[in-house]
Amino acid sequence: MLRWSSEKLTPTFTTFIPSSAITSMASSLSCLPFSFFLASISACIFSILFGFHEYRSLLFLLVAGLPAFLSGLQEDLTKTVRPLIRLSFTMAAGAVGYLLLNAALIRVDIIPFDYLLAFWPISLIMTMVAVGGIANAVNIIDGYNGLASGFVMIASIGLAIISWQVDDRFISLTA
């Protein structure tokens, strides 16, 4: 049941489930993202070891996301990581993706900026800023009642359709 508290205008949930069961469910679900990440890495390693070499880029993508994932996990568990540190780790994840996957921001369709992005140091810095900016934008959307999952799902479907149309198999797989 959902009822609105007139004092604070915040939702109050009333359930018929004992509080010990809710605590047990919450503690078992708190490790779900980390266990999913470990399962994804294990599947990638398994596929590489047994001949599916086309998934090597997927493993590199997971490794590239590791700094951002670990800093976010530490923040979720300890609540002591400063925002600048999390941003730094997210930007470092962009740099790792730049180096491992050659995932570089090389064009923005503004001629002077496109000329500057032809130089690898500027391309690396702008790739890091873009990765940090997108991750924080999704984090801000998530702060508004958890709307990020719907937004990311719609964006991923759109990205998958476009990458399928231009025959980019890696982006189709990861979207």
Secondary structure, 3 states (H helix, E strand, C coil): CEEECCCCCCEEECCCCCHHHHHHHHHHHCCHHHHHHHHHHHHHHHHHHCCCHHHHHHHHHHHHHHHHHHHHHHHHHHCCCCHHHHHHHHHHHHHHHHHHHCCCCCCCCCHHHHHHCCCHHHHHHHHHHHHHHHHHHHHHHHHCCCCHHHHHHHHHHHHHHHHHHCCCHHHHHHC
